[in-house]
Amino acid sequence: MKNYISISVILFLTSCSSEKIADDRNSISMNFPEQNLNNPNEVLFDGNNIILEQISDENSLSEFTVQKIESTIEDITFRAKRIPTELYLKNQDVFGQELEEALIQLKGEQLFYFEFEETQKQDLMKKYFEGDMDSKVSYLSFTIFKDFQLVNSKGDTLEANYTLYERNYHVAPFEKIIVSFSNVESDENLKLIYNDQLFGKGTSRFSFASETYLQNTIKQPS
């Protein structure tokens, strides 16, 4: 038995429709991203500093670009990563025909890793919830998906399909969840919105550029 989240579970969850809500106030700025000449792996876009992580797949010799954005509010860093679906599946040891079938079934799905980290590397859950750990773990496991929205290039707001909490039992100095959205074009600007009901830090927005914008920026820096 492979040690990864069942593709059938993912397919079942992603079959749920995403509600679209027109909201021009949340539309994404279409300003062209600017490359940080001091660091070619960073791009400034819509008020966010995007860190580009290049990940190579030794099996297929392909390379994936992961966009990472961080926002620190008081003592917590919120970290969002836009993850290519193919990269996620390969990290779960899905290859060959199984990979091809899964990519077809998951077309239009966009995954994000979302992390919460205490700025001094303290155990965030113990610091905030030592006396109420069970209910907060339950919130991370079953309810937090309601706190996420995604705004596409048209200004439509998508509700999250689901979140998956990767509990580390206090081993790592951060908590991580996977957030999934459906009906997303493969190459468009996206704004991930997180309304923090867990720690009470307010609303954070993470603007991700399309692959086309990134490629043009890297080839033709401003």
PLY file of the C-alpha trace (Angstrom):
ply
format ascii 1.0
element vertex 222
property float x
property float y
property float z
element edge 221
property int vertex1
property int vertex2
end_header
0.00 0.00 0.00
1.49 3.33 -1.07
1.92 5.92 1.65
0.03 8.85 0.15
-3.40 10.42 0.25
-5.70 8.26 -1.84
-6.33 9.64 -5.31
-9.90 8.39 -5.05
-10.38 10.52 -1.94
-8.99 13.56 -3.76
-11.23 12.93 -6.75
-14.28 12.57 -4.54
-13.54 15.80 -2.73
-12.78 17.77 -5.88
-16.08 16.67 -7.42
-17.77 19.16 -5.08
-18.64 22.34 -6.95
-17.01 25.67 -5.99
-19.35 28.57 -5.45
-18.43 31.65 -7.50
-19.26 35.07 -6.12
-18.73 38.16 -8.25
-16.80 40.76 -6.25
-15.00 43.47 -8.22
-13.43 44.79 -5.04
-11.29 41.66 -4.82
-10.19 41.65 -8.47
-6.48 41.12 -9.02
-4.25 43.93 -10.19
-3.02 43.20 -13.69
0.24 45.12 -13.23
3.13 43.28 -14.81
5.33 41.67 -12.17
8.79 43.13 -11.66
11.89 41.04 -11.12
14.05 41.81 -8.11
17.41 42.42 -9.75
19.19 41.78 -6.45
17.70 38.30 -6.36
16.56 36.72 -9.65
14.50 34.19 -7.69
12.18 36.89 -6.38
9.41 38.70 -8.26
7.37 41.67 -7.04
3.73 41.31 -8.03
0.58 43.08 -6.85
2.22 44.17 -3.60
3.63 40.72 -2.81
7.20 39.48 -2.92
7.05 36.07 -4.64
9.95 33.71 -3.97
10.45 31.24 -6.82
11.57 27.74 -5.85
12.78 25.57 -8.73
12.24 21.86 -8.07
13.66 19.26 -10.44
12.15 15.83 -11.06
15.02 13.41 -11.53
12.78 10.72 -13.04
11.43 12.79 -15.94
14.09 15.54 -16.05
11.26 18.09 -15.79
11.37 21.16 -13.58
8.57 22.77 -11.58
8.26 26.32 -10.29
6.72 26.75 -6.84
5.68 30.27 -5.87
6.06 31.11 -2.18
4.73 34.18 -0.39
5.13 35.01 3.30
3.25 37.48 5.49
4.22 38.09 9.12
1.64 39.49 11.51
2.87 40.04 15.06
4.39 36.71 16.15
3.11 34.48 13.33
4.39 34.03 9.77
1.73 32.88 7.32
3.32 31.12 4.33
1.47 30.21 1.14
2.84 28.08 -1.72
1.18 27.55 -5.09
1.80 23.89 -5.92
1.58 22.35 -9.41
-0.74 19.34 -9.21
1.72 17.12 -11.07
4.45 17.93 -8.55
2.16 17.14 -5.64
1.18 13.78 -7.12
4.79 12.83 -7.84
5.68 13.68 -4.25
3.00 11.15 -3.28
4.72 8.51 -5.48
2.13 8.67 -8.25
3.78 7.94 -11.61
3.18 6.45 -15.05
-0.35 5.60 -16.14
-1.74 6.33 -12.69
-0.27 9.85 -12.88
-1.73 10.49 -16.33
-5.18 9.37 -15.22
-5.02 11.44 -12.04
-3.99 14.59 -13.93
-6.97 14.19 -16.26
-9.36 13.75 -13.35
-7.84 16.66 -11.41
-7.80 19.12 -14.32
-8.81 22.54 -13.03
-7.74 21.86 -9.44
-5.26 24.22 -7.78
-3.45 23.18 -4.62
-1.77 25.42 -2.06
0.40 24.57 0.91
-0.41 26.93 3.76
1.82 27.09 6.83
1.65 28.81 10.21
4.95 29.40 11.97
5.83 31.21 15.20
8.55 33.77 14.43
10.83 32.49 17.21
10.29 28.85 16.20
8.21 28.15 19.31
5.53 25.49 19.27
2.65 27.56 17.96
-0.16 25.25 19.06
1.16 24.93 22.60
1.77 28.66 22.83
-1.79 29.57 21.88
-3.91 26.54 22.73
-2.24 24.42 25.38
-5.46 24.34 27.39
-7.72 23.75 24.40
-5.63 21.65 22.03
-8.24 19.10 20.96
-10.79 21.62 19.70
-8.15 23.57 17.75
-6.79 20.41 16.14
-10.38 19.60 15.19
-10.74 23.09 13.69
-7.59 22.60 11.62
-8.81 19.20 10.51
-12.42 19.90 9.61
-13.40 23.59 9.66
-10.55 25.81 8.51
-11.38 25.34 4.81
-14.19 27.87 5.34
-11.57 30.55 6.07
-10.04 30.41 2.57
-11.15 31.97 -0.70
-9.50 32.32 -4.10
-10.00 35.25 -6.48
-9.25 34.58 -10.14
-8.26 36.97 -12.92
-11.93 37.68 -13.72
-12.60 38.82 -10.16
-14.70 35.75 -9.33
-14.39 34.42 -5.79
-14.05 30.65 -5.36
-14.69 28.82 -2.11
-12.23 26.11 -1.05
-13.19 22.51 -1.76
-11.42 21.17 1.29
-8.29 21.37 3.40
-6.04 18.56 4.62
-4.20 19.07 7.89
-0.76 17.47 7.93
-0.35 17.14 11.66
3.29 16.83 12.77
2.70 16.19 16.51
5.01 19.04 17.59
8.02 17.73 15.61
8.28 20.65 13.17
8.12 24.32 14.26
5.14 24.99 12.01
1.68 23.67 11.14
0.78 22.90 7.50
-2.44 22.33 5.64
-3.22 21.68 1.97
-5.93 23.86 0.45
-7.75 22.83 -2.74
-9.82 24.84 -5.22
-11.58 23.72 -8.41
-12.47 25.43 -11.68
-9.11 27.20 -11.91
-7.40 27.85 -15.23
-3.91 26.40 -15.47
-2.28 29.75 -16.26
-3.88 32.72 -14.55
-3.23 35.23 -11.78
-4.71 34.15 -8.47
-5.23 35.80 -5.11
-5.48 33.51 -2.08
-7.38 35.10 0.81
-7.13 33.78 4.36
-9.45 35.14 7.04
-7.73 34.01 10.24
-10.32 32.73 12.70
-7.82 30.48 14.48
-5.29 32.97 15.87
-7.27 36.16 15.36
-4.68 37.90 13.15
-7.10 39.28 10.57
-7.17 38.81 6.80
-4.10 38.06 4.67
-3.92 38.18 0.87
-1.38 36.36 -1.28
-1.22 37.34 -4.97
0.30 34.74 -7.28
1.34 35.53 -10.86
0.62 33.29 -13.84
3.38 31.16 -15.32
3.31 33.26 -18.51
3.90 36.45 -16.52
6.73 34.85 -14.61
8.43 33.57 -17.74
8.20 36.95 -19.44
9.52 38.73 -16.37
12.50 36.41 -15.96
13.37 36.63 -19.67
12.82 40.39 -19.85
13.47 41.89 -16.39
12.44 45.49 -15.91
0 1
1 2
2 3
3 4
4 5
5 6
6 7
7 8
8 9
9 10
10 11
11 12
12 13
13 14
14 15
15 16
16 17
17 18
18 19
19 20
20 21
21 22
22 23
23 24
24 25
25 26
26 27
27 28
28 29
29 30
30 31
31 32
32 33
33 34
34 35
35 36
36 37
37 38
38 39
39 40
40 41
41 42
42 43
43 44
44 45
45 46
46 47
47 48
48 49
49 50
50 51
51 52
52 53
53 54
54 55
55 56
56 57
57 58
58 59
59 60
60 61
61 62
62 63
63 64
64 65
65 66
66 67
67 68
68 69
69 70
70 71
71 72
72 73
73 74
74 75
75 76
76 77
77 78
78 79
79 80
80 81
81 82
82 83
83 84
84 85
85 86
86 87
87 88
88 89
89 90
90 91
91 92
92 93
93 94
94 95
95 96
96 97
97 98
98 99
99 100
100 101
101 102
102 103
103 104
104 105
105 106
106 107
107 108
108 109
109 110
110 111
111 112
112 113
113 114
114 115
115 116
116 117
117 118
118 119
119 120
120 121
121 122
122 123
123 124
124 125
125 126
126 127
127 128
128 129
129 130
130 131
131 132
132 133
133 134
134 135
135 136
136 137
137 138
138 139
139 140
140 141
141 142
142 143
143 144
144 145
145 146
146 147
147 148
148 149
149 150
150 151
151 152
152 153
153 154
154 155
155 156
156 157
157 158
158 159
159 160
160 161
161 162
162 163
163 164
164 165
165 166
166 167
167 168
168 169
169 170
170 171
171 172
172 173
173 174
174 175
175 176
176 177
177 178
178 179
179 180
180 181
181 182
182 183
183 184
184 185
185 186
186 187
187 188
188 189
189 190
190 191
191 192
192 193
193 194
194 195
195 196
196 197
197 198
198 199
199 200
200 201
201 202
202 203
203 204
204 205
205 206
206 207
207 208
208 209
209 210
210 211
211 212
212 213
213 214
214 215
215 216
216 217
217 218
218 219
219 220
220 221
